Amino acid sequence: MLSQKEADELIELIKYLQQYNSVAIPSLGEKTQLIANSVEGEFIVDIRRGRIDVFQATFQTRYKKNIPLIRLDLEGPEHQNPDGMIIPCPHLHIYREGFDLKWAFPVETEADSNFPDLGNLVQVLIDYLKYNNITSVPTNIIDSIL
């Protein structure tokens, strides 16, 4: 388990994708992974797409394969936080010491938000990578469905 300070430092690290020329957002019901490196080691960005809804997707960043740090859920079920508060989709999970990703926060979609265009999965991926301090954004992102 990470301390909150350690998790915050890992999230803030500058990261670089190993392969960033061309990335494909998975088809319905599929998933893919991107690998990012930093001075502290390897991070994995999981991208999963729902089976029916074109816009249902999950983006998750893990450290050392099994420590989840951030997850963005789009068009899925609501989430109940440990305090009982219900958070609708879209929502963002950020590591919290002692709780891992059990707390979610609503995602604002205003122009000044970190995710201003949730209806465009290509843009969401770009914004998600930037939110994770991944500086090598892919030059060619393909959404196989649209």
Summary of the structure (lengths in Angstrom):
residues: 146
radius of gyration: 14.7
end to end distance: 39.5
largest distance: 42.7
contacts: 430
relative contact order: 0.22
helix: 14%
strand: 39%
